[in-house]
Amino acid sequence: MKTRAAVLSFCLSFGCFATSALGDNAMMDTFDNNPESRWEFLADTVMGGVSTGQVRFEQEDGAAYARLTGNVSTENRGGFIQFRTELGEKLPKDTQGVRIVTRGNNQTYFIHLRTSGTVLPWQYYQASFEATQQWTELRIPFSAFKASGRMLRSEPRAGSVRSIGVVAFGRDHQAKVDVLEIGFY
């Protein structure tokens, strides 16, 4: 991988992005300015699960990224590892969804959003994505997010989003997912 600009240019030229228009982005994190002060690692051990893992902030050819790795286990009613951040400000009401530049081990991962309406620890909105071995830009509209329970709205509203997380979830597997950029569009 070259610099972030070179990666993005390569992907735009050779079609490895899910979408080609970058547009303006609201709250974009590129992991190159003390990300450990904004992002935290969480696992199902907070509720008795046995999954293990970590998030590391790495650099490759001058581009910073986050790497989530670990063993996800559904034993003992568990089944997740994640890294997440709280948003410092409200998203503009016209925000349409989540934008992520990611790669991984050809597995399914998830974005979890928490809102002002997700007051219980097990409440969130979830959308899946595939992390292929090549850097890929994905745009996931809010309409693709599903509520974790019936007590929540059917989809999140931009102005109520309070946190975003990248999650390995729901099945026994070895997780490895990298995130070059994450934010909203």
N, C-alpha and C positions, 0 to 999 in steps of 0.2 A: 504494500500500500504506500502511496505517496502522501503528499500533504492532503488536508481536507479538501482544498480547492481542486486538486488533481483528481481525487477520488470522485468528487461530485461531477467534474467535467467528464471523466471517463464514463461514468454511469449514464450521464445525459447523452453522450455520443453513441454509446453502444447499447442503450436500452435496458440497463439493469435496474432502473427505477420503476416502481409501479406506476408512478405518474411523472410527467416530465416538467410540469410547471411548478416552480418553487413558490412563487407568490410571497406575500408578506406573512410573517409568522409572529404569533403572540407567544410570549414566554418560551424562548428556545434555550435549552441547555446543551452546551457543547463539551462539558466536563474538563475545561482547561483552566479553571480558576477556582481552586480549593473546593472541588465537588464534595469532598468528605464532610464539609461544613454544612452542606445542604441535603445530602442523600443519606439515608440510613438503611441498614440491612435488617430484615425481619424474617423469622422462620416460625413454623408451627409449634416450636418448643414453648412459645408463650402460652399455649393452650394444651400442653402435654404431648405434642407430637415429637417425632424423632428425626425429622429432616435436618440435614446439615448443609452448610454452604457459606458463601461469602460474596461480597462485592469488592472488586478491586478497581482502582482507577489507573489506567495504563496509558502508554503512549506508543505509537508505532509510526515511524517515519514522520515525526512531528505532529501527528494528529492524536488528540486525547480522546479516550473513550472509557466507558464503564463495562466491566465484564462480571456477569453473574454466573457463578459456578456452584455446583453442589449435588447432593444426593437427595432427591425428593422421595419421601416414603409416606405411604398411606397408613402405615402401622399406627396404632394408638390414636385413631381418629385424626391423623394429621394429613399432610399432603401439600405443603407449599414452602417456597422460599421466595423472597422478593427484595427489591430495593425501591424505596419511594422517597418522595420529597413533598413537603407542604408548599403550596403556592403562596407567594408573598403578597399577591394582590389579586383582585377579581379579574377574570377574563372578560374581554369585551363581549357584549351580548350577541354579536354577529359571528363569534367563533363557531366553526362548523365541526371541528373534531380534533383528533390527535395526529400529529406527524412524527414519524420515527424513522431514523436511518439505522439499520440493524443488520447483523449477520449472526450465524450460529451454527448449530449442529444438525440442521434439517429437522428440527422438532417444532412442535406447536408451543407457543408461549402466549402470555396474556398481558393486556394493559388493564389495570384496575384504577378506577376513579372513585374517590370519595367526595361527597358533596355536603352541603349544610344539612341535607336530609338523611345522611347515613350516620346516625348517631350511635348505633350499636357496633361493637368491634367486628362483627361478622357481616355487616352490610357494606356493599360496594356495587359498582357497575363494572361489568367485565366484557372485554372484546378480545378475541383470539387473533394471532398472527403467526405466520410461518417464518422462521429464521433460517434462511438458506445460508450456504457457505460464502456467498458473495454479498458485499454491502448492497443493501436495497432500501430505497425510500418507500415507505408505506404511509398512506393517509387513511385513517379509520374514522368515518363520520360518527357523530354522537348517536345516530340512529342505529348503528351496529352494536352498541353497548347494551347488554342485558342486565336488568336489575337482579340482585341476589335473592330477593324475596318480594312477596306481594305487597308489603307495606311501603314500597318505594314507587316513585313515578316510573313510568315505562322506560324512559330514557333520561339521561342527565341533561340539565340546562347549563349552558356555558357559565352564566353568572353565579352558579352555586357550586362549581367545582372547587374543592379545597386542597386535594392532593392527587398525585399521579404515581403509579407504581408499575414496575416491570416484574412479572410474576411467572415462576415455574410452578405449575399447579395441577392437582387433581389425579395424578397417576404416578406410579413408581417409575422413576427414570433418572438418568444423569443429565443435569442441566448445564448448558454452556451457551450463553447468549451475550453478544456484545452490542452496545448502543453507542453510536457515534454522535447522534443528535436526537433530542426528544423535545417536543413542545406541542404547540397547537396551531391550527391554521384557520 
